[in-house]
Structure formats: C-alpha cells, structure tokens
Amino acid sequence: MNMRRMAREERADFAAFLETLTPEQWDAPTLCADWRVRDVVAHVISYDELDTRGLVARFAKGRFLPDRINAVGVAEYRTRTPEELVALLKKYADPRGLTAGFGGMIALVDGLIHQQDIRRPLGLPREVPAERLVRTLRCALLVPQVRGFWRARGLRLVATDLDWSAGSGPEVRGPAEAILMAVVGRRGVVEELSGPGQHILAGRIR
C-alpha cells in the first residue's frame, strides 16, 4: 500500500505540473528520443484503460517487443489534447491495470522518471520527494526493462544528497536524481556525477 500511495502522489504531482505548461512546451522535445512532451504523457497513461483483452491485443500489435508496444500506445493517445491527457492522469491517479502491477511500482517508476524526462530539457527542475526517489532508485536497479542493474553492475552508487547507496566497486557519486536518470540510460546526465566509476557508467549509456 505504501508503494501505491507514492504512485498516487507522483501522478498527482505530475498532473499539477503538466497544467502549468504552455502549448509550445507540450510540443517540446524530451529525454526520450523522438518523443515530445505530449508523447511522453500519452505513454504514461496509455495502459490504464486496457483490460486483459486490450492488453493482449496491444502486445500482439507491438509484436511483443517493448519499444513497439509502447509506440502503439503512444500512437493511440498522442492525438488527445493536453487537457484530455491531464484529465486521464487525474482520473487514474490511482493506477489500474498494468501500471498497478507490483503494488503500484510500475506507475511510480514510470511516472517519476518520465516527469524528469520532461522537466530536464525544459529547464524546470524540482525537488523530488526523498521517499519516492529512494524507492524508485531501488526499483530501477531491479526492473529488467530499464536495464539499471546492467548499467550499474560492478559499481558503487552513492547519493550525495540522500542517505542512499548501492552496489560495490568503483564509486559513482552525485545527486540521487542524477544517479537515477543515468542508470536508466538517459544521455547528458552522467556528466553531473563524479568518482572513479563515472567513466565506466558513461560508457554503458548509449
């Protein structure tokens, strides 16, 4: 229930942030290659309305390949207006379906990372609540799809602004949010980190 509560809070914060964006910002690029802000939001909310049959159909249409499956969902939702996308995010603040998986972990991890994917290029940073950030860091090192474990293998990650560390080996230090975005493979973030393991992590981000 704690994870689900954090997922609800993250989605509520995400929706409130999106309501402040201008039409131009909704069409701005993000850290997700080829996705504008509206595309990222479409992705975040594109699974909540699917029942089991709809989910199977989405997976089949995407040939059971994660990137293709996500692209199918984005294509179905990207034509919605910003107001419609925000309304859906509010409607499903309590995640359902696939995003409610693992006690809300999918919604929390997806929502927090993608909010940062939008905020960073727009130059609109935030102070991510420490509880949610630490939980997302832990999950990002476990969830196979984001490959955080692979990028962080053999390294010791140390947050300089939170009481959090993980792994063993050459150390990589920096703000917890920057560590998170680097281990999930976002380009242009690893330069904010330091330590003898920094160049190793940088070499694993493509």
DAZI-V65605 format. One line per field, one symbol per residue. ss: DSSP state (a for helix, b for strand, c for the rest). phi: phi as a letter, one per 30 degrees, with the letter a starting at -180 (. if undefined). burial: 1 if it has 9 or more other C-alpha atoms within 8 Angstrom, else 0. Layout:
ss: ???
phi: ???
burial: ???
This chain:
ss: caaaaaaaaaaaaaaaaaccccaaaaccbccccccbaaaaaaaaaccccccaaaaaaaaaaccccaaaaaaaaaaaaccccaaaaaaaaaacccccaaaaaaaaaaaaaaaaaaaaaaaaaacccccccaaaaaaaaaaacccaaacaaaaaccbbbbbcccccbbbccbbbbbcaaaaaaaaccccccaaacbcccaaaaaaccc
phi: .ddddddddddddddddddcddedddcddbddeicdeddddedecdcddddeddddddddddhiceddddddddddcddddedddddddddcecdbieddehijedddddddddddeddeddibdbcdeeddddddeddddcdedchddddcdibccbdccbdbaaibkedbcleedddedddcjddicdddcbjdcedddedccc
burial: 00110111111101100000100011111111001111111111111101000010011011010001111111001100000011011101101110111001111111111111111110000000000111011011111000111011001111110000001101111111011111111110110011101100100010
